[in-house]
Amino acid sequence: MHLSIIALVFGVIFISELPDKSMFATLILSTRYPSFLVWFGAASAFLVHVILAVSFGRFLTLLPHTILAVVIGVLFLLGAGLLTFGKHGLEDNLKTKKLTATQSNHPLIVFSTAFSVVFIGEWGDITQIVTANYAARYHDSLNVAIGAVLGLWLVTALAVIIGNRALSLISPRVLQRVTAVVLAGFGIASLVSIF
């Protein structure tokens, strides 16, 4: 087990997921439905996405080293660009299903609602791209997956526990900018490593 890889991936994923649409979706769902069921549904969706991302990252390692370094560098820079200039969930108009009183008491329905909202919302998300990049860069799917899952699960837990207060404590824009700078640094480092 490489704690340095786990800690690095955890930190980057944790910071980049804080201003994300899935965090806000979880936050909103947890104000309406039982918190544990919302967390469990969202956490399960994140686990599936991490498995998919590290599998894709493992596939990338089959590329020759120079091409792999270019792909990883470009993807990191693309992620930094998306965070800096694109919509990253902050401007999205979150739409969640409204459950009837009877449905909101049914654990399977609450779980599946949280799972589906996060699962659909995370396709092509920055955290999925970053997780795949780290799996390819470090050739260590397990430790990357552990770091990514722990980061995503902690953000989800914070969203459920803190609820609406999180929005007033942390500026999503600041977190976006910090994450963009970190990703740009990794992208440049990856491209420089070619030479």
CORMODA-V655841 format. One record per residue. OMEGA is omega in whole degrees, 0 to 359 (999 if undefined). Layout:
OMEGA ; OMEGA
This chain:
180 ; 183 ; 180 ; 178 ; 179 ; 182 ; 180 ; 181 ; 178 ; 183 ; 182 ; 180 ; 180 ; 182 ; 183 ; 181 ; 182 ; 180 ; 189 ; 180 ; 180 ; 176 ; 180 ; 178 ; 179 ; 179 ; 181 ; 179 ; 182 ; 175 ; 183 ; 188 ; 181 ; 188 ; 183 ; 181 ; 177 ; 180 ; 182 ; 178 ; 180 ; 180 ; 178 ; 178 ; 178 ; 179 ; 179 ; 180 ; 178 ; 178 ; 178 ; 183 ; 180 ; 175 ; 177 ; 178 ; 177 ; 178 ; 180 ; 182 ; 177 ; 179 ; 174 ; 188 ; 182 ; 180 ; 178 ; 180 ; 179 ; 181 ; 180 ; 179 ; 180 ; 180 ; 176 ; 179 ; 176 ; 177 ; 178 ; 178 ; 178 ; 179 ; 183 ; 189 ; 186 ; 174 ; 181 ; 176 ; 182 ; 182 ; 181 ; 175 ; 185 ; 178 ; 177 ; 179 ; 174 ; 180 ; 175 ; 181 ; 180 ; 181 ; 184 ; 176 ; 181 ; 186 ; 182 ; 181 ; 178 ; 178 ; 183 ; 176 ; 179 ; 180 ; 185 ; 179 ; 181 ; 183 ; 180 ; 183 ; 185 ; 180 ; 179 ; 181 ; 182 ; 181 ; 177 ; 178 ; 181 ; 179 ; 177 ; 179 ; 180 ; 178 ; 178 ; 184 ; 185 ; 181 ; 185 ; 185 ; 185 ; 182 ; 175 ; 180 ; 179 ; 179 ; 181 ; 181 ; 180 ; 178 ; 180 ; 180 ; 179 ; 177 ; 179 ; 178 ; 178 ; 179 ; 181 ; 184 ; 185 ; 180 ; 185 ; 179 ; 182 ; 182 ; 180 ; 181 ; 187 ; 178 ; 179 ; 179 ; 179 ; 179 ; 178 ; 183 ; 179 ; 179 ; 179 ; 179 ; 179 ; 180 ; 178 ; 178 ; 178 ; 178 ; 179 ; 179 ; 180 ; 179 ; 178 ; 182 ; 179 ; 183 ; 999
